[in-house]
Amino acid sequence: MIMVKRKRANGNKDNESASQKAPRNRGSSRNSRKTQRPTEQNKSDVSNWKPKTELGRKVQNKEITNIDEVLDNAFIILEPEVVDSLLDLEQDLLLIGQSKGKFGGGARRVFRQTQKKTREGNKPKFSTMAIVGDKNTHVGIGFGKAKETVPAREKAIRKAKLNIFKIRRGCGSWQCGCGKPHSLPVAVEGKCGSVEIILMPAPKGKGLCCEKEVAKILEIAGIKDVWSKTRGQTKNRINMILACEKALRKTIQIKIQPDQFKALGICNEEPKQEKQQDMQPEILPEAAEVKTEDKDNNNKKTKE
């Protein structure tokens, strides 16, 4: 009995020494699963870029040095490196998902998780939305979905760069009249599903009075002051973001008279002057001589 007790004591000492040497980190596995929002710009390597499209070759050869040339001519962007080489972008992920919690009170998440029931088991997928912009009238929104979180994030960022578009800023609030492009020139409206959003110009210093995810989009687009009004099932974040995108696209689609540019505070944009094309076709000198001869003959006949 004494020997058995000694063995047990020695065993306990060994266990204590092992526990001292290798302490447990119970929270390490949970923390490793959490996804961190990207703080630095994950730009693609433009130096090793081999363009596959004509637009990409022109950008690499510096024949096109401004992104406005691409957007104004409605060129289709098929390579994200085109945008990376022409703009200094900032990127962020939107909170479209929700973690599991009691009574539906889970915290908002970057990734939205869905599952498919099969005979083999549950097959989860993760979806996310990313935004990119230069805080100077250029912004893009992309949606990515994959079996894992990292590929979904990369896909969303890539699509956001391909879907980049230009907006119009101004000072359309009757309470301000400063003439600086800190807000919108006119009120615009967008709709997706049942969600409707109206973005209205606000005076300087008011801030972004809108939903948090919409405020991220407006901030990365370079808008500082705005009022908003929403209707419908606004808890659906994806429809809310898409409605905001449609509203921002209308700022360029709305026709504004050049005389109103100064009153609305629209800067860095020259009014497009339509060229007056003569509807009469060019007449060659030989044809002109023939016509003059015909006129002379007709005049003689009338005199006779």
C-alpha positions in Angstrom: 0.0 0.0 0.0 2.8 2.3 0.8 4.4 1.8 -2.7 1.1 2.5 -4.4 0.7 5.7 -2.5 4.3 6.8 -3.5 3.6 6.0 -7.2 0.4 8.1 -7.1 2.3 10.9 -5.5 5.0 10.8 -8.1 2.4 10.7 -10.9 0.8 13.8 -9.5 4.1 15.6 -9.4 4.7 14.7 -13.0 1.3 16.0 -14.0 2.0 19.2 -12.1 5.4 19.7 -13.8 3.8 19.1 -17.2 1.0 21.5 -16.5 3.6 24.2 -15.5 5.7 23.6 -18.6 2.7 23.7 -21.1 0.0 26.0 -19.8 -3.4 25.7 -21.4 -4.8 28.5 -23.6 -8.5 27.8 -23.6 -9.4 30.9 -25.6 -6.8 30.5 -28.3 -8.9 28.4 -30.6 -11.9 30.7 -30.3 -9.9 33.8 -31.0 -8.2 32.2 -34.0 -11.6 31.7 -35.6 -12.6 35.3 -35.4 -12.1 37.3 -38.6 -10.4 40.6 -38.3 -11.4 43.5 -40.5 -8.7 44.6 -42.9 -6.9 47.7 -41.8 -4.2 47.9 -44.5 -4.9 48.1 -48.2 -4.5 44.7 -49.8 -3.5 45.8 -53.2 -2.8 43.4 -55.9 0.8 43.2 -57.2 0.8 45.6 -60.1 4.5 45.2 -60.8 4.1 41.6 -61.9 0.9 42.2 -63.7 0.6 40.9 -67.2 -2.5 42.5 -68.8 -4.9 40.3 -70.8 -7.2 43.0 -72.2 -6.6 46.0 -74.5 -7.6 48.4 -71.7 -5.1 46.8 -69.4 -2.3 47.2 -72.0 -3.1 50.9 -72.5 -3.1 51.5 -68.7 0.2 49.7 -68.3 1.8 51.6 -71.2 0.5 54.9 -69.6 -1.7 55.7 -72.6 -4.5 56.1 -70.1 -3.6 57.9 -66.8 -7.0 58.9 -65.4 -9.8 56.7 -64.3 -12.3 59.3 -65.6 -11.3 58.5 -69.2 -12.3 54.9 -68.6 -15.6 55.7 -66.8 -16.7 58.5 -69.1 -16.2 56.3 -72.2 -18.0 53.4 -70.6 -15.1 51.0 -71.0 -15.7 47.6 -69.4 -13.1 46.9 -66.6 -12.2 43.1 -66.5 -9.0 43.4 -64.5 -8.8 44.8 -60.9 -5.2 45.9 -61.5 -6.5 48.6 -63.9 -8.2 50.3 -60.9 -5.2 49.7 -58.6 -2.8 51.4 -61.0 -5.0 54.5 -61.5 -6.3 55.1 -58.0 -5.1 55.0 -54.4 -8.0 53.0 -52.9 -9.2 52.4 -49.4 -11.3 49.3 -48.6 -13.6 48.1 -45.9 -16.1 45.2 -45.2 -19.7 45.8 -44.4 -21.6 44.1 -41.5 -24.2 42.1 -43.3 -24.3 39.0 -41.0 -25.1 38.3 -37.4 -23.6 35.9 -34.9 -25.6 33.4 -32.9 -27.1 34.8 -29.7 -30.0 34.3 -27.3 -33.3 35.8 -28.5 -31.8 37.0 -31.7 -29.4 39.4 -30.0 -26.2 38.3 -31.6 -23.6 40.8 -32.6 -23.2 42.0 -36.2 -20.7 40.2 -38.3 -18.8 40.8 -41.5 -19.7 37.3 -42.9 -23.2 36.0 -43.4 -23.4 32.3 -42.9 -25.9 30.0 -44.7 -26.1 26.2 -44.7 -27.3 23.5 -47.1 -28.8 20.3 -45.6 -27.5 17.2 -47.4 -27.1 13.5 -46.6 -23.4 14.0 -45.8 -24.2 16.8 -43.4 -24.4 20.5 -43.3 -22.5 22.4 -46.0 -21.9 26.0 -44.8 -21.1 29.0 -47.1 -20.0 32.5 -46.2 -21.0 35.7 -48.0 -19.7 39.2 -47.5 -19.8 42.7 -49.1 -16.8 45.0 -49.6 -16.5 48.6 -50.6 -13.5 50.4 -52.1 -13.0 54.1 -52.8 -10.6 57.0 -52.8 -12.8 59.5 -50.9 -12.9 61.7 -54.0 -16.1 60.7 -56.0 -15.0 57.2 -56.8 -16.6 54.2 -55.0 -17.3 50.5 -55.8 -19.4 47.8 -54.1 -18.9 44.1 -54.5 -20.5 40.9 -53.2 -18.6 37.6 -52.6 -19.6 34.1 -51.6 -17.5 31.0 -51.0 -17.1 28.0 -48.8 -14.5 29.7 -46.6 -14.2 33.3 -45.3 -10.9 34.3 -46.9 -11.9 33.5 -50.5 -15.3 35.2 -50.0 -13.5 38.4 -48.8 -11.1 38.4 -51.7 -13.9 37.8 -54.2 -15.9 40.7 -52.8 -12.9 43.1 -52.9 -12.1 42.1 -56.5 -15.7 42.6 -57.6 -15.9 46.0 -55.9 -12.9 47.2 -57.9 -14.5 46.0 -61.1 -17.8 47.7 -60.3 -16.3 51.1 -59.5 -18.3 54.1 -60.5 -18.2 57.9 -60.2 -20.6 60.1 -58.3 -21.3 63.8 -58.3 -20.8 66.0 -55.2 -22.1 69.4 -54.5 -23.9 71.7 -52.0 -27.6 71.5 -52.8 -28.9 72.4 -49.3 -30.9 75.7 -49.1 -29.6 76.1 -45.5 -25.9 76.2 -46.5 -25.0 77.8 -49.9 -21.2 77.6 -49.2 -20.5 76.3 -52.7 -18.1 73.6 -51.6 -18.6 69.9 -52.6 -19.3 68.4 -49.1 -22.8 66.9 -49.8 -25.0 66.0 -52.8 -26.2 68.5 -55.4 -29.8 67.2 -55.5 -31.9 64.6 -53.7 -31.7 61.1 -55.1 -33.7 57.9 -54.5 -32.9 54.2 -54.9 -34.9 51.0 -54.4 -34.0 47.3 -54.1 -36.7 44.9 -53.1 -38.9 46.6 -50.6 -36.2 48.9 -49.3 -36.4 52.5 -50.5 -33.8 55.1 -49.5 -33.8 58.8 -50.2 -30.5 60.8 -49.8 -30.9 64.5 -49.4 -28.3 67.3 -49.3 -27.5 68.6 -45.8 -25.8 71.8 -44.6 -22.1 71.8 -43.7 -21.3 70.3 -40.3 -24.5 68.2 -40.1 -22.7 64.9 -40.6 -24.0 61.6 -42.1 -27.5 61.2 -40.7 -28.2 57.7 -42.0 -27.7 54.0 -41.3 -24.2 52.9 -40.2 -23.4 50.8 -43.3 -24.8 53.5 -45.6 -22.6 56.0 -43.8 -19.5 53.9 -44.6 -20.3 53.9 -48.3 -20.9 57.7 -48.3 -17.7 58.4 -46.3 -15.5 56.3 -48.6 -17.1 58.1 -51.6 -16.2 61.6 -50.2 -19.6 62.8 -48.9 -19.5 64.4 -45.4 -23.0 65.7 -44.8 -26.3 64.1 -45.8 -29.9 63.4 -44.6 -31.6 60.2 -45.4 -35.1 58.7 -45.3 -35.8 54.9 -45.6 -38.9 52.7 -46.0 -39.5 49.0 -46.2 -37.7 46.0 -44.7 -34.6 48.0 -43.8 -33.1 45.2 -41.6 -32.1 43.4 -44.8 -28.7 45.0 -45.1 -27.9 43.7 -48.5 -31.0 45.3 -50.1 -30.2 48.5 -48.1 -26.7 48.7 -49.6 -27.8 48.0 -53.1 -30.5 50.7 -52.8 -27.9 53.1 -51.7 -25.7 52.2 -54.7 -28.6 52.9 -57.1 -29.2 56.2 -55.5 -25.5 57.3 -55.8 -25.5 56.3 -59.5 -28.4 58.6 -60.1 -26.2 61.6 -59.2 -24.4 61.3 -62.5 -27.5 60.2 -64.5 -29.6 63.3 -63.6 -29.1 66.1 -66.1 -28.2 69.5 -64.6 -28.0 72.7 -66.6 -24.5 74.2 -66.8 -25.9 77.5 -65.4 -26.8 75.7 -62.1 -23.3 74.2 -61.5 -22.1 77.2 -59.4 -25.4 77.5 -57.4 -25.3 73.8 -56.6 -21.6 73.8 -55.7 -20.5 71.3 -58.4 -16.8 71.5 -58.8 -14.1 69.7 -60.8 -16.5 69.1 -63.6 -16.7 71.0 -66.9 -20.1 71.4 -68.5 -20.3 69.2 -71.6 -20.8 71.4 -74.6 -22.5 69.5 -77.4 -21.0 70.1 -80.7 -23.4 71.4 -83.3 -23.0 69.1 -86.3 -24.1 70.4 -89.6 -26.9 68.3 -91.0 -26.0 69.2 -94.6 -23.5 66.7 -96.2 -20.3 67.9 -97.6 -20.5 68.9 -101.3 -17.6 68.2 -103.6 -16.6 70.9 -106.1 -17.5 68.8 -109.1 -21.0 68.3 -107.8 -21.3 72.0 -107.0 -20.5 72.9 -110.6 -23.1 70.4 -111.9 -25.7 71.9 -109.6 -24.9 75.5 -110.7 -25.3 74.4 -114.4 -28.7 72.8 -113.6 -29.9 76.0 -111.9 -28.8 78.1 -115.0 -30.7 75.8 -117.3 -33.8 76.0 -115.1 -33.7 79.8 -115.0 -33.5 80.0 -118.9 -36.5 77.7 -119.2 -38.5 79.9 -116.9 -37.6 83.0 -118.7 -38.7 81.5 -122.1 
